[in-house]
Amino acid sequence: MNKNLRKAVIAGNWKMNKTPSEAKELLTQIAPLVKDAQCEVVACVPYVDLAVAVEAVKGTNIKIGAENAHWEEKGAFTGEISTGMLKEVGVEYVVLGHSERRQYFGETDETVNKRTKAVLKAGLKPIVCVGELLWERECNITEEVVARQIKLDLFDVSAEDVKNVVIAYEPVWAIGTGKVATADQAEEVCALIRATLAKLYSKEIADAITIQYGGSMNDANAAELLAKENVDGGLIGGASLVAEKFAAIAAAANA
Ligand code: PGA
């Protein structure tokens, strides 16, 4: 099965939650619970938590990610954070194009594409989020919307670089709503994403790219979602803030 070719990546997206001391506490709780995980375990945390988080996971199998990054290396961009800053702190992953950034902070496919290229250039791994709105699903254009996002967000990303990209399929209607996509719905769109990647690159490359599902994934539904051929991991919001739930999801990815 091609699924075996890919590394399962279970990543927490903490969003705007946890102060540095709370981050340390949560990671200290998570670490022993995921120490035997076969998958890659990542915690994507607020910028101010990064240094503490990197320190807290030293000697463990947990990797730390940021929740965004600017595309320029430095300059007059008040409030922004560069990939160089993230790298020096010890970050390995960066969430990009999350629907909350698209919805509330004017993120577009063009800026996601710039960020993706900058993150790859810095040797970091982008987790590029795509997904349709409820209205788009109801209008039956999920395929077009997601394929378009993939094409635009990865525009000009080389075949060599795309191997370091993780895609997160997050139907916007399932994020933070408790409305999880069914395993079949998740599989259908993740398979479509892989077919789009195969057209853009090659089947071989597409088969090696990790595609996560995200949107109300939790300890109760993770196993069924992660058992699907094209669902290689999860990007987890709410449930990543509870050590036992997050660890249970990582354990489900081992199976
Ligand atoms: P949720 O968030 O698990 O709380 O739905 C997922 C995400 O936004 O990445």
Boltz pocket constraint, residues with backbone or C-beta under 6 A from the ligand:
constraints:
  - pocket:
      binder: B
      contacts: [[A, 13], [A, 170], [A, 174], [A, 175], [A, 176], [A, 177], [A, 178], [A, 214], [A, 215], [A, 216], [A, 217], [A, 235], [A, 236], [A, 237], [A, 238], [A, 239]]
      max_distance: 6.0
